[in-house]
Amino acid sequence: MNARTDQQLLHEYLTSRSDAAFTSLVQRHLDLVYSAACRRVGDPHLAQDVTQATFAALAQNARQLADHPVLSGWLHRTTQNLAANLIRTNTRRHAREQEAFAMNQLLADSESGLAPVWTDIAPHLDAALDELDPADRDAVLLRYFEKKSARDMAAQLGISDDAAQKRVSRAVEKLRELFAKRGVTVGTGALAVVVSANAVQAAPAGLALAISATALAGTAATATTLIAATTKTIAMTTLQKTLVTATVAVLAGAGIYEARQTAQLRDQVQTLQQQQAPLAEQIDKLQNDLNASSNRASGLFEELAGAKKNNSELLKLRGEVGQLRRQVANLVQPSQTKPVVSSARQPKAQAHVAGTYVSKDKLQFVGYETPEAAIESTTWAMMSGTFEQANEGLSPELATSEATSQKEKKHFESRQQMLAPLLKGIQIVARKDLSDGKVELKMKMDSEPIPGQSQAMPPYMIQPLSKVGGQWKISGSTREYTEQWNGDAQIQTYSQ
């Protein structure tokens, strides 16, 4: 098995789902990935999490990597990206812990007899590798991390032996120049020797089997939190924006609490390790608590990072809205503006038959006597009405908090000016009665994609409504339609 190339092992894993093939890949590259993660995050436990996430990503992307010429280059880059995501959200909160770890690491290096030049090089090695061209970085990894000969490198890269050796020499010289810019002076020959001798260290025993089992089973909890999920862009109501803000605040508070708890537990573990042997059992218990807390903190950090990403996208959309508003202001003359009356005084038209497609120019105020009419009236208000008219279609719990907020009113007006031109029409295709006063409607939203976003809106959305004083009002945020929606109540499907 070990004589086979990385590409052959990946093909075997893809075609026959061979656990042995994947385990062989993990054992072959484990030390490289674990060492890079250790240098990046500076913590053995977090390095194991990053290592596990990297090989889980390999299992998920095996099909795309089956023909990748240098798998170690992809693994190194993925390790750096996952470690950077973890560090970015953890740096400020763990400043003291990182300083203490850096001191301990320097002391451990001194005690283990590492050469002073390696102590200077190690903190900058991965950053310098990231600055190399992919071809040069692959050459260094193959020669000094995987200990390949020039002939093996040439065969794997598809070049001659002389070209492979020249590429390695050129890459090491570039590394030396990058270290010089960081204040580390070292000769080319010494740099090659030191990196080859110290760059890859043995991972903890048993880690390869644990990673293989977790990645193949698809249950790696840390991996699912570290690997970034694709963001689905949905036209948010003012209520959803409020919920996103609240979620960010909750996650931030929870993340701070978990980070502090992790730091406290680690301090306790370090103190107990210096005491006498009878305390070993208590140290083991605290270590287990530390691992569980680290896993929870990692999950919260990733969720917080995702929420912040959504926030940045929202700010980008607001900037685009500002430009659109200025363009509209230049086109609309003061004499063209018309006073908008409340929906309560708006003459009601006859609601469209449920199940029919209603284009945007046919939308109108039809009252709130039925859930279907409430959807049409509220959509009309959101596309062409005022903030107050849109709030008339919401339940008291939603309308009370939003109607009194000038900030939410500005958000509504900005969102309306941007999204109204994109909507082409709506169609109610099904209805689910949850109780006498609660229903859910399945809607098809016909809309152009939001400018600057690569993903369109989901084809179907679910909207909950409640009956309030004889009228139907929107009582919750919209969500994407899933197949599970069909399984827990009687569904009435309209003709389409």
Secondary structure, DSSP 8 states (H G I E B T S, - for coil): -TTS-HHHHHHHHHHH--HHHHHHHHHHHHHHHHHHHHHHH--HHHHHHHHHHHHHHHHHTHHHHTT-S-HHHHHHHHHHHHHHHHHHHHTTTTHHHHHHHHHHHHHHHHHHT--HHHHHHHHHHHHHHHHS-HHHHHHHIIIIIS---HHHHHHHHTS-HHHHHHHHHHHHHHHHHHHHHTT----HHHHHHHHHHHS-----TTHHHHHHHHHHHT--HHHHHHS----------HHHHHHHHHHHHHHHHHHHHHHHHHHHHHHHHHHHHTS-GGGHHHHHHHHHHHHHHHHHHHHHHHHHHHHHHHHHHHHHHHHHHHHHHHHHHHHS-GGG------TTTS-------TTSEEEGGG-----SSSHHHHHHHHHHHHHHS-HHHHHHTB-HHHHHHHHT-HHHHHHHHHHHHHHTTTEEEEEEEEEEEEETTEEEEEEEEEE---TT-SS---SEEEEEEEEETTEEEE-S--EE--GGGGSSS-EEE---
